[in-house]
Amino acid sequence: MSVAHFDDISLAEAASLFAALGSEQRLLVLRTLLRAGPNGLSIGELGNRTGITGATLTHHMKTLAGVGVVKQEKQGRSVICIAADYPQLEGQLTALLGECCADCTNDACSPKDHCHERDSI
C-alpha cells in the first residue's frame, strides 16, 4: 500500500478534519460509531452509548458529517448513524505521521524507534 504524504493532500481539508475532531465529545461519537461497525447505530442508541443526547448530539453529528467522516441514513422511522469514511481518516493520519523526520538524514533520528524508516514509505 502506498503511503500518502502531506504534500499530496489538501492542508485545508486536513485542517477541517482535525478541527472537527478537536472535541472530546465528537471524538467519543466517532469512536463509538467506528466500534459499531458498518451497520452503525440508531441516533437513540448512539446517544445512550455516549451519554450525549438531543441538540448537542445533533450538533456534533452535523459537524462530523460536514467533513465527511460520518453520515446519517433514514431507515424506516429510524435515523442510523454510520462512520462513513474510514479510509479518509486513515489516509489523513498516515499522511501526517509520514512527515516524521522528513527533513532529517536517516541517521539523524534517535532513538531509531522515534519514527518510521524513511525507506519503508
C-alpha positions, 0 to 999 in steps of 0.5 A: 500500500502506498503511503500518502504524504502531506504534500499530496493532500489538501492542508485545508481539508486536513485542517477541517478534519482535525478541527472537527475532531478537536472535541472530546465529545465528537471524538467519543461519537466517532469512536463509538460509531467506528466500534459499531461497525458498518451497520452503525447505530440508531441516533437513540442508541448512539446517544445512550452509548455516549451519554450525549443526547438531543441538540448537542448530539445533533450538533456534533453529528452535523459537524462530523458529517460536514467533513465527511467522516460520518453520515446519517441514513433514514431507515424506516422511522429510524435515523442510523448513524454510520462512520462513513469514511474510514479510509479518509481518516486513515489516509489523513493520519498516515499522511501526517505521521509520514512527515516524521523526520522528513527533513532529517538524514536517516541517521539523524533520528534517535532513538531509531524507534522515534519514527518510521524508516524513511525507506519503508514509505 
